[in-house]
Amino acid sequence: MLRWTGSIPFVFQNHATCKGKRDKTGTLDLCFDSINKNRRGNDKNGLIIYSSNLLVSAKMEFYRLSNPYLQRPIWFLISLVFLLLLLLNGRAVLSDPNYLIGLGSYDITGPAADVNMMGYANTEQIASGIHFRLRARSFIVAQPQGNRVVFVNLDACMASQLVTIKVIERLKARYGDLYTEKNVAISGIHTHAGPGGYLQYVVYIVTSLGFVRQSFDALVDGIEKCIIQAHENLQPGSIFVNKGEILDAGVNRSPSAYLNNPAEERSKYKYDVDKEMTLLKFVDAKWGPVGSFNWFATHGTSMSRTNSLISGDNKGAAARFMEDWFRHSGIGNLYSDEGAADGIPRRVSNIIPGLHDNHHKLLELAASFQSPPGRPATKILSVARRVRGALRQADKPGFVSAFCQSNCGDVSPNVLGAFCTDTGLPCDFNHSTCGGKNELCYGQGPGYPDEFESTRIIGERQLKKAVDLFNTASEKLNGKVDYRHSFVDFSQLEVTLPKQGGGSEVVKTCPAAMGFGFAAGTTDGPGAFDFKQGDDEGNAFWRLVRNLLKTPGKEQVDCQHPKPILLDTGEMKKPYDWAPSILPIQILRVGQLVILSVPGEFTTMAGRRLRDAVKTVLMSGGNKKFNSNVHVVIAGLTNTYSQYVTTIEEYAMQRYEGASTLFGPHTLSAYIQEFKKLAAALTSGQSVEPGPQPPDLLDKQISLLTPVVMDATPPGVHFGDCSSDVPLNSTFKRGDTVKVAFWSACPRNDLMTEGTFSLVEILQGKDTWFPAYDDDDFCLRFKWSRPSKLSTRSHATMEWRIPQSANPGVYRIRHFGAAKSLLGSIRHFTGSSSAFVVT
């Protein structure tokens, strides 16, 4: 049997190099010399691998290769061909490569302890463990001897201007002008479960006690490394685009604001949120499919404002699931484990041989492995890589899948709706309150009240559509790679608007400010005190509090109307800028795909207006560079962050999104005006003015987060000792949860980048332990805690929910950590639980 790495999974005659004929039995006589030179060896299953540069004969004359597996009648071979085509499910490349493509992925998990999480602005939401690790994923697309673009997707709440500045500095130092702010886009998925402190403006780092250097460095280092990976993986390849709807992964959380948009406009759309996913499939000319990136709008708020475990939320989960799906099965069914309760393919299933099912013997074997004392260890960085790498060839790029964010401003993954926690009744429609209080109104996800289950379900719903689009993608991207970028000062930008009845008027945007409705939060994460969404008046008490910081002038009040200003952030400059004013806008083009990089969260209708305006420019004036099949996607939260962008009608309602639209009622019109300029320059081939440079405030950052002083254990106890072991002779079933606790140290001492704090191992033979699940698995949770805030002692608890796909056998759980001495030295350690049996 043959496995083909390229476009043609069966062989025809290559007339340029050989001749042959069909024999009397009807078998195919393939010219060995012309074919064998394209042989690339055998894969791990012994299948012969051929490259895709074999030509299809015009006469489609078949010949037989000197291989016993092909000595079959013609009808059998033809049937086999079509069977292979069916199984490949669209993984074959049907045309020659036209771009250079490269993908990369790297760990960006920040400090898993003591740091406030970014997103909900809840001062009590402090990281204390890991649900699963965060990653940066990138693709580079280049024309040979031409332009190239880079897109990076972060498992982070949003991009940061300061992170972007420092990444570009590093890329320029390494590659010169090959990668700059013009052709590099860095986008966040908007998880609200990642460590904060990495943005440079005061208002976004107040709750994290200022700047957190560890969070910042983890992002900058990881982004740089994933781009280097993509650069080094650049090879000829093709890109395919596909679209489809997901009906059950997002609802509008501010429907009263959406309904304030014109009825005529709303009637053009079937739904009050965008349901469409746009997916790119990357196919390497040598290796076949190597990755996919997609854009779909839904918030990263399946994990609640009280969650303390680092998590990529639903989009980060979907990325893990799709990468596991490809590595685990690759072709065939979406899920390889029939009837699995969790529905998620697991990479362990094919790499662990079946063990003897004699329960008594397994218990005896497990009893011989009791929990040993914790011991010193060298820093183990390869453990997670060993688990993830077990299913792929050493010389083949790993499959990279990214689930990117779009215009998610008013889109919630809590699809069951918003209800009052005290009565169970729906919240007030206009203000999202319960008895006048916003704190009691919460959106409910599909797994309610289990936020982990909601995350899994919304992640899987995106996964299923992505797999379907991936398998059926057939429209190939063709055409130029290009880009346009400009910095724009949105604090006082003149915007020309058409007037009803003809003519135009000039309006201006405003310095940044946040309204009273901002403090009310959303149904995904309510605020506090007596704030409420839809407040267009404010109150005297909070105005007094506001004035202690900065009293807005009349011009600012009039400009922001009808928003009542709670924080005049754009005019607050001490100790340094509280909010951005200079923002990057950017267009990336790959053939008929156009990506609009926006530095904020556009609502559904705001995104629709921007996409339509840009598409109109791209197709105007008889422009032959784009036609009706141009695909325009919005990449939200890209390159920096400036909160929300609503339509002017939604702004008037002053719900959370409108109150968080920084630059006044004409913010969206300003974006549309400036993006139309970029689009016009893109189609005409003209350059654009770079605009004013944003500030680099790294040297001005203030951090109030105290460092780790030291770690300690009780007398006679070692780091890594089990403080709570599994019971002796334990047997667990699939679906059970195994809990083990260790004496540990603060995770801030070593982030274990590309490594792991927790590891589930399975026994092979009598004394060989094989890594099975780690920090990057959805089923394994690492929880860290101190008995008191100032204590030097801490515990690490591992919770393994045994997946339905786990093999029966003998398992144990290990912990890796790093402890800090009073003198500041770091010592790594490891510990393990007693062995137990899974049946």
NORRA-V62596 format. One line per field, one symbol per residue. phi: phi as a letter, one per 30 degrees, with the letter a starting at -180 (. if undefined). burial: b if it has 24 or more other ideal C-beta (glycine too) atoms within 12 Angstrom, else e. A space follows every 50 residues. Layout:
phi: ???
burial: ???
//
This chain:
phi: .cbccbdcdbccdcddbabaaddddidccddddddddcdcjcddciddcb dccddcdddhdcbcddbddcdbddddddddedddddddhiddccaddbbc babbaadbdddcaicddckdhcdcdcebkbdadcbcbbbbbbdeibdbbb bcccdbdadbedddedddedddddcicdbbddcccbbcdidcbbdciccc cedcbddchjdcdddddddddddedddeedddcebeabbcbabacccbba bdcbdddedddeedddddbdbcbdcdccbcccbddccieblabbbacadd bddddcdbceadhddddeddddddedddbibjddcdcdidddicdcddec ccddcdcdddddddddddbdddddbdbddcccddddddddcbddccdddc bbcdcbdcecccddddjcbdddcidddeddchbbiicddccbdcddcecd ddddddddddddeddddddddcdbdddbjdcaabbacbdddacdbccdcd ijiabccbdbeeacddddddibddaddbhcdbdidcbibddddddeddca cdddddddddecdddcbdddccbcdaedbdbcbdbabcbbidcbccdcca cddeddddddddddddddcdiidcdbbdcdccbccdhciabbicbcdddd eddhdedddcddcjdcedddddedddddddddddiddbddiddddccedc dbbcdddddacbbdeiccdjddcacdddhdbbcejdccbbbbdbbdddda dhehbadbacccdcicacccdbbbeccddccccbacdadcddcabccccc ddddddddlcbbccbcabccdddjdcbdbbabdddbccc
burial: bbbbbbbbbbbbbbeeebebeeeeeebbbbbeebbeebbbeeeeeeebbb bbbbbebeeebbbbbebeebeeebeebeebbeebeeebbbbbbebebbbb bbbbbbbbbbbbbbbbbbbbbbeebbbbbbbbbbbbbbbbbbbeeebbbb bbbbbbbbbbbbbbbbbbebbeeebeeebbbbbbbbbbbbbbbbbbbbbb bbbbbbbbebbbbbbbbbbbbbbbbbbbbbbebbbbbbbbbbbbbbeebb bbbbbbbbbbbeeeeeeeeebbbbbbbbbbbbbbbbbbbbbbbbbbbbbb bbbbbebbbbbbbbbbbbbbbbbbbbbbbbbeebbbbeebebbbbbbbbb bbeebeeeeeebbebbeebebeebeebeebeebbbbbbbbbbeeebbbbb bbbbbbbbbbbbbbbbbbbbeeeeeebbbebbbbeebbbbbbbbbbbbee bbbbbbbbbbbbbbbbbbbbbebebbbbbbbbbbbbbbbbbbbebeeeee eeeeeebbbbbbbbbbbbbbbbbbbbbeeebbbbbbebeeebeeebeebb ebeeebbebbbbbbbbbbbbbbeeebbbbbbbbbbbbbbbbbbbbbbbbb bbbbbbbbbbbbbbbebbbeeeeebbeeebbbbbbbbbbbbbbbbbbbbb bbbbbbbbbbbbbbbbbbbbbbbbbbbbbbbbbeeeebeebeebbebbee beeebeebeebbbeeeebbbbbbbbbeeebbbebebebbbbbbbbbbbbb bbbbbbbbbbbbbeeeeebbbbbbbbbbbbbbbbbbeeeeebbbbbbbbb bbbbbbbbbbbbbbbbbbbbeeeeebbbbbbbbbbbbbb
//
